[in-house]
């Protein structure tokens, strides 16, 4: 019985011992999990959101830095590209070059050919002009007579004209007088010059002011492709409209003011070139608006005197300068002449409408080949510049006629 009791006690002790060991292990396990708790689902979601936000912020910073770099690169190379404006010739061009457009040619291949032949200044200027004329898909194969160094829009007009037998072509250059312009129109259209002359002597029929004695000043220079069915009056109306458009672009709407601007602009074109239109315009304003100045309100333009005499010359005699019978003689009559001495283009009209403010009263072109012009505020300074012109003429026989 003692053995049974002893064994029972031993079994109970063993059980107690096992229970103790299990409790100890369980306590250690609980302690482990208390010291190292597993992350909750909520904390995991918060952590992911934080990481995403960090990645988004980093991406935005990188994107901003990239944009800044691109901006500065563009600003650096922009001047090299001429402000992204493709090069273009002012036109109307010179000489003759035959351009062949093969069947199936793309606009780009035609642009390349034109640039290669020096018809246009750049491929892009031609492509831009073609797009502006809605002609990208309208190029037709054929052989076209063109000029070197044409304005891109003029080159486009030639190529899109297609059958040239359906238009009258007339290239009216700058610095042409009325009679010379009518000669060009008659030759280009086959319409008798007399028809144009009769119409040109009736400016009222074109809605022009009473001061206008004819269409001198109103027939805008440029290259024209008149529809073959257009008559003489329709042709002249189109040219007058081009001049009125230039006047409107310069902000000149009053008819009397338009006549004055055209008169000044025509003198500017004969006296200088586009590089110095504004300076000459300012000097003209100084002269005609200051009768008490050294020039006493006299314009003293050789070009106006020559126009009144019906000649073209840089060399005038003193008798010609003293001739008061010549109403275009600005040596003998103060202020502007009685009207334009040619039909000016848009650039000269803009300069006449907005003269440059300067102290000059005198100007002289000292190199007739380059158009270099010198200015002076006093007659003494002007004489020094005239001496340079005289020296240039001596070094270039036959140029100063």
C-alpha positions as CSV (number, residue, x, y, z in Angstrom):
1,X,0.0,0.0,0.0
2,X,2.9,2.3,0.7
3,X,4.4,1.4,-2.7
4,X,1.1,2.3,-4.3
5,X,1.0,5.5,-2.3
6,X,4.6,6.3,-3.2
7,X,4.0,5.7,-6.8
8,X,1.0,7.9,-6.7
9,X,2.9,10.6,-5.0
10,X,5.7,10.2,-7.5
11,X,3.2,10.4,-10.4
12,X,1.7,13.5,-8.9
13,X,5.1,15.1,-8.4
14,X,6.0,14.3,-12.0
15,X,2.8,15.8,-13.2
16,X,3.4,18.9,-11.1
17,X,6.9,19.1,-12.5
18,X,5.6,18.8,-16.1
19,X,3.0,21.4,-15.4
20,X,5.7,23.8,-14.0
21,X,7.9,23.3,-17.0
22,X,5.0,24.0,-19.4
23,X,4.0,27.1,-17.4
24,X,7.6,28.3,-17.6
25,X,7.8,27.8,-21.3
26,X,4.4,29.4,-21.8
27,X,5.5,32.4,-19.7
28,X,8.6,32.8,-21.8
29,X,6.5,32.7,-25.0
30,X,4.1,35.3,-23.7
31,X,7.1,37.4,-22.7
32,X,8.5,37.1,-26.2
33,X,5.3,38.3,-27.9
34,X,5.0,41.1,-25.4
35,X,8.5,42.3,-26.2
36,X,8.1,41.9,-30.0
37,X,4.5,42.6,-31.0
38,X,3.6,41.9,-34.6
39,X,2.6,45.0,-36.7
40,X,-1.1,45.6,-37.0
41,X,-2.8,45.9,-40.4
42,X,-3.5,49.5,-39.7
43,X,0.2,50.3,-39.0
44,X,1.1,48.4,-42.2
45,X,-1.3,50.5,-44.3
46,X,0.0,53.8,-42.8
47,X,3.6,52.7,-43.5
48,X,2.8,52.0,-47.2
49,X,1.0,55.4,-47.5
50,X,4.1,57.2,-46.1
51,X,6.4,55.4,-48.6
52,X,4.1,56.3,-51.5
53,X,4.0,59.9,-50.4
54,X,7.8,60.0,-50.2
55,X,8.0,58.5,-53.7
56,X,5.5,61.0,-55.1
57,X,7.4,63.9,-53.5
58,X,10.7,62.7,-54.9
59,X,9.2,62.2,-58.4
60,X,7.7,65.8,-58.3
61,X,11.1,67.2,-57.3
62,X,12.9,65.4,-60.1
63,X,10.2,66.5,-62.6
64,X,10.6,70.1,-61.5
65,X,14.4,70.0,-61.8
66,X,14.0,68.5,-65.3
67,X,11.7,71.3,-66.3
68,X,14.1,73.9,-65.0
69,X,17.0,72.3,-66.9
70,X,14.9,72.2,-70.2
71,X,13.9,75.8,-69.7
72,X,17.4,77.0,-69.4
73,X,18.6,74.9,-72.3
74,X,15.9,76.3,-74.5
75,X,16.7,79.9,-73.5
76,X,20.4,79.2,-74.2
77,X,19.9,77.8,-77.8
78,X,17.0,80.0,-78.7
79,X,19.2,83.0,-79.8
80,X,21.2,80.6,-82.0
81,X,18.0,79.6,-83.7
82,X,16.9,83.2,-84.4
83,X,14.0,83.0,-82.0
84,X,12.7,79.9,-83.8
85,X,11.8,82.0,-86.8
86,X,12.9,80.3,-90.0
87,X,15.0,82.4,-92.4
88,X,13.2,84.0,-95.3
89,X,14.2,86.2,-98.2
90,X,12.4,89.6,-98.6
91,X,11.9,88.9,-102.3
92,X,11.0,89.4,-105.0
93,X,14.2,87.6,-106.1
94,X,16.5,87.8,-109.1
95,X,17.4,85.8,-112.2
96,X,15.6,82.7,-113.3
97,X,15.8,79.1,-112.2
98,X,13.8,76.2,-113.5
99,X,12.4,74.0,-110.7
100,X,11.1,70.5,-111.6
101,X,8.6,68.9,-109.2
102,X,8.5,65.1,-109.9
103,X,5.2,63.2,-109.6
104,X,4.6,62.0,-106.1
105,X,7.0,64.6,-104.5
106,X,6.4,65.3,-100.8
107,X,6.3,68.9,-99.5
108,X,9.6,68.2,-97.6
109,X,11.4,67.0,-100.8
110,X,10.2,70.1,-102.7
111,X,11.4,72.3,-99.8
112,X,14.8,70.7,-99.9
113,X,15.1,71.2,-103.7
114,X,14.1,74.8,-103.4
115,X,16.6,75.5,-100.7
116,X,19.3,73.7,-102.7
117,X,18.6,76.0,-105.7
118,X,18.6,79.1,-103.4
119,X,15.0,79.8,-104.3
120,X,14.0,80.0,-100.6
121,X,16.2,80.9,-97.6
122,X,15.1,77.8,-95.6
123,X,13.1,74.7,-95.9
124,X,11.0,75.6,-92.9
125,X,10.0,79.0,-94.2
126,X,8.6,77.2,-97.3
127,X,6.8,74.6,-95.3
128,X,5.3,77.2,-93.1
129,X,4.1,79.3,-96.1
130,X,2.7,76.2,-97.7
131,X,0.8,75.3,-94.6
132,X,-0.5,78.8,-94.3
133,X,-1.8,78.6,-97.9
134,X,-3.5,75.2,-97.1
135,X,-1.4,73.8,-99.9
136,X,0.5,71.0,-98.2
137,X,-1.4,68.3,-100.1
138,X,-1.9,70.4,-103.3
139,X,1.5,70.4,-104.9
140,X,1.3,69.4,-108.5
141,X,4.1,67.9,-110.7
142,X,5.6,70.0,-113.4
143,X,8.3,72.5,-114.4
144,X,8.1,76.0,-112.8
145,X,10.0,79.1,-113.8
146,X,11.1,80.7,-110.5
147,X,13.7,83.2,-109.2
148,X,16.5,82.9,-106.8
149,X,16.0,84.3,-103.3
150,X,12.2,84.5,-103.4
151,X,10.0,85.2,-100.4
152,X,8.7,81.8,-99.3
153,X,5.1,82.8,-99.7
154,X,5.8,83.9,-103.3
155,X,7.5,80.6,-104.1
156,X,4.4,78.8,-102.8
157,X,2.1,80.9,-104.9
158,X,4.0,79.9,-108.0
159,X,3.8,76.2,-107.3
160,X,0.1,76.4,-106.3
161,X,-0.8,78.4,-109.4
162,X,-0.7,75.2,-111.4
163,X,-1.6,76.2,-114.9
164,X,0.1,79.6,-115.3
165,X,-1.9,80.2,-118.5
166,X,-4.8,81.0,-116.1
167,X,-3.1,84.0,-114.4
168,X,-1.3,87.2,-115.4
169,X,2.0,87.5,-113.7
170,X,3.5,90.9,-112.9
171,X,6.5,91.7,-110.7
172,X,6.3,95.3,-109.6
173,X,9.6,96.4,-108.0
174,X,10.2,99.1,-105.5
175,X,11.1,102.6,-106.5
176,X,9.1,102.4,-109.7
177,X,7.2,105.6,-110.8
178,X,3.6,105.3,-111.9
179,X,4.4,105.2,-115.6
180,X,7.0,102.4,-115.0
181,X,4.5,100.4,-113.0
182,X,1.9,100.7,-115.7
183,X,4.5,99.5,-118.2
184,X,5.0,96.3,-116.1
185,X,1.3,95.7,-115.9
186,X,0.7,96.1,-119.6
187,X,3.6,93.7,-120.4
188,X,2.4,91.1,-117.9
189,X,-1.3,91.2,-118.7
190,X,-1.4,92.1,-122.4
191,X,-3.8,94.9,-121.6
192,X,-2.9,98.1,-123.4
193,X,-1.0,100.6,-121.3
194,X,-3.5,103.3,-122.4
195,X,-6.3,101.5,-120.5
196,X,-4.3,101.6,-117.3
197,X,-3.3,105.3,-117.8
198,X,-6.9,106.4,-118.3
199,X,-7.9,104.7,-115.1
200,X,-4.8,105.9,-113.1
201,X,-5.7,109.5,-113.9
202,X,-9.0,109.2,-112.1
203,X,-8.2,108.5,-108.5
204,X,-11.7,109.4,-107.3
205,X,-12.9,106.2,-109.0
206,X,-10.9,104.3,-106.5
207,X,-12.2,106.3,-103.5
208,X,-9.0,108.3,-103.0
209,X,-8.8,111.8,-101.5
210,X,-9.1,114.9,-103.6
211,X,-5.4,115.7,-103.0
212,X,-4.4,112.7,-105.1
213,X,-3.9,113.8,-108.7
214,X,-3.4,110.2,-109.9
215,X,-2.6,106.7,-108.5
216,X,1.0,107.6,-107.8
217,X,1.8,106.2,-104.4
218,X,-1.2,103.8,-104.2
219,X,0.0,100.9,-106.5
220,X,1.8,98.7,-104.0
221,X,4.9,97.0,-105.2
222,X,5.1,93.2,-105.1
223,X,4.6,90.0,-107.2
224,X,1.1,89.6,-108.5
225,X,-0.8,86.8,-110.1
226,X,-4.0,88.3,-111.4
227,X,-6.8,86.0,-112.6
228,X,-6.8,86.1,-116.4
229,X,-10.4,87.4,-116.5
230,X,-9.6,90.5,-114.4
231,X,-9.7,93.7,-116.3
232,X,-7.5,96.8,-116.0
233,X,-9.7,98.4,-113.3
234,X,-9.8,95.2,-111.3
235,X,-6.0,94.9,-111.4
236,X,-5.5,98.5,-110.2
237,X,-8.1,98.1,-107.5
238,X,-6.3,95.0,-106.1
239,X,-3.0,97.0,-106.0
240,X,-4.7,100.0,-104.3
241,X,-6.2,97.7,-101.8
242,X,-2.8,96.3,-101.0
243,X,-1.5,99.8,-100.2
244,X,-4.5,100.6,-98.1
245,X,-3.9,97.4,-96.2
246,X,-0.4,98.5,-95.4
247,X,-1.7,101.9,-94.3
248,X,-4.2,100.2,-92.0
249,X,-1.5,97.9,-90.6
250,X,0.5,101.1,-89.7
251,X,-2.5,102.5,-87.9
252,X,-3.2,105.3,-90.5
253,X,-6.9,105.5,-91.3
254,X,-7.6,109.2,-92.1
255,X,-7.4,109.7,-95.9
256,X,-5.5,113.1,-95.6
257,X,-3.0,111.6,-93.3
258,X,-2.6,108.5,-95.5
259,X,-1.7,110.8,-98.4
260,X,1.0,112.5,-96.3
261,X,2.3,109.2,-95.1
262,X,2.5,107.9,-98.6
263,X,4.4,111.0,-99.8
264,X,7.0,110.7,-97.0
265,X,7.2,106.9,-97.5
266,X,7.9,107.3,-101.2
267,X,10.7,109.8,-100.5
268,X,12.2,107.4,-97.9
269,X,12.3,104.6,-100.4
270,X,14.2,106.7,-102.9
271,X,16.5,108.2,-100.3
272,X,17.5,105.1,-98.4
273,X,16.9,101.4,-97.8
274,X,15.0,99.4,-95.2
275,X,17.9,99.5,-92.7
276,X,17.6,103.3,-92.4
277,X,14.0,104.1,-93.2
278,X,13.2,105.1,-89.6
279,X,16.2,107.4,-89.2
280,X,15.4,109.2,-92.5
281,X,11.7,109.5,-91.6
282,X,12.7,111.2,-88.3
283,X,15.0,113.6,-90.1
284,X,12.2,114.5,-92.5
285,X,9.9,115.2,-89.6
286,X,12.5,117.4,-88.0
287,X,12.9,119.5,-91.2
288,X,9.3,120.0,-92.1
289,X,8.2,120.7,-88.5
290,X,10.9,123.3,-87.6
291,X,10.8,126.3,-89.9
292,X,13.2,128.1,-87.6
293,X,15.9,125.4,-87.8
294,X,19.0,125.5,-89.8
295,X,17.1,124.1,-92.9
296,X,14.2,126.6,-92.5
297,X,11.6,124.0,-93.1
298,X,12.9,122.9,-96.5
299,X,13.2,119.2,-97.2
300,X,15.9,119.6,-99.9
301,X,15.5,116.1,-101.4
302,X,17.3,115.4,-104.7
303,X,14.8,112.6,-105.3
304,X,11.8,114.9,-105.3
305,X,13.5,117.4,-107.7
306,X,14.4,114.6,-110.1
307,X,10.9,113.2,-110.0
308,X,9.5,116.6,-110.9
309,X,12.0,116.9,-113.8
310,X,11.1,113.4,-115.1
311,X,14.7,112.2,-114.7
312,X,16.6,109.8,-112.5
313,X,19.9,111.3,-111.4
314,X,21.9,111.9,-108.2
315,X,23.5,115.0,-109.8
316,X,21.4,118.1,-110.0
317,X,22.6,121.6,-111.1
318,X,22.0,124.6,-109.0
319,X,19.6,125.9,-111.6
320,X,17.5,122.8,-111.2
321,X,17.5,123.2,-107.5
322,X,16.4,126.9,-107.8
323,X,13.6,126.1,-110.3
324,X,10.3,127.1,-108.5
325,X,8.2,125.9,-111.5
326,X,8.9,122.4,-110.4
327,X,6.2,121.7,-107.8
328,X,8.2,118.7,-106.5
329,X,11.3,120.9,-105.9
330,X,11.8,120.8,-102.2
331,X,14.8,123.1,-102.4
332,X,12.5,125.8,-103.8
333,X,9.3,125.0,-101.8
334,X,9.2,124.3,-98.1
335,X,7.6,121.3,-96.6
336,X,6.6,118.1,-98.5
337,X,6.2,118.0,-102.3
338,X,2.7,118.0,-103.8
339,X,2.4,114.2,-103.7
340,X,4.2,110.9,-103.7
341,X,7.1,110.2,-106.0
342,X,6.5,106.5,-106.2
343,X,4.5,103.7,-104.7
344,X,6.1,102.6,-101.3
345,X,5.9,99.2,-99.7
346,X,4.9,98.2,-96.2
347,X,8.2,98.8,-94.5
348,X,8.5,102.4,-95.8
349,X,4.9,103.1,-94.9
350,X,5.5,101.9,-91.3
351,X,8.5,104.1,-91.0
352,X,6.7,107.1,-92.3
353,X,3.8,106.6,-89.9
354,X,6.2,106.1,-87.0
355,X,9.3,108.1,-87.5
356,X,12.3,107.6,-85.2
357,X,12.9,110.4,-82.8
358,X,16.4,111.7,-83.4
359,X,18.4,115.0,-83.7
360,X,19.2,114.7,-87.4
361,X,18.4,117.2,-90.2
362,X,20.8,115.8,-92.8
363,X,21.6,112.5,-94.3
364,X,23.6,111.2,-97.3
365,X,24.2,107.7,-98.7
366,X,28.0,107.4,-98.9
367,X,28.1,104.0,-100.6
368,X,25.5,103.4,-103.3
369,X,26.3,99.7,-103.4
370,X,25.8,98.9,-99.7
371,X,23.4,101.7,-98.9
372,X,25.5,103.0,-96.1
373,X,24.0,106.2,-94.9
374,X,25.4,108.9,-92.6
375,X,23.5,111.4,-90.6
376,X,24.2,114.8,-89.2
377,X,22.5,117.3,-86.9
378,X,24.3,120.3,-88.4
379,X,25.2,121.4,-91.9
380,X,28.9,121.5,-91.0
381,X,28.8,117.9,-90.0
382,X,26.8,117.1,-93.2
383,X,29.5,118.6,-95.4
384,X,32.0,116.2,-93.9
385,X,29.7,113.3,-94.8
386,X,29.2,114.7,-98.3
387,X,33.0,114.7,-98.8
388,X,32.9,110.9,-98.1
389,X,30.2,110.4,-100.7
390,X,32.3,112.4,-103.2
391,X,35.4,110.3,-102.5
392,X,33.4,107.1,-103.0
393,X,32.1,108.4,-106.3
394,X,35.6,109.2,-107.4
395,X,36.7,105.6,-106.5
396,X,33.7,104.1,-108.3
397,X,33.5,105.7,-111.7
398,X,30.1,105.7,-113.4
399,X,28.2,104.8,-110.2
400,X,27.1,108.3,-109.2
401,X,25.2,109.4,-112.2
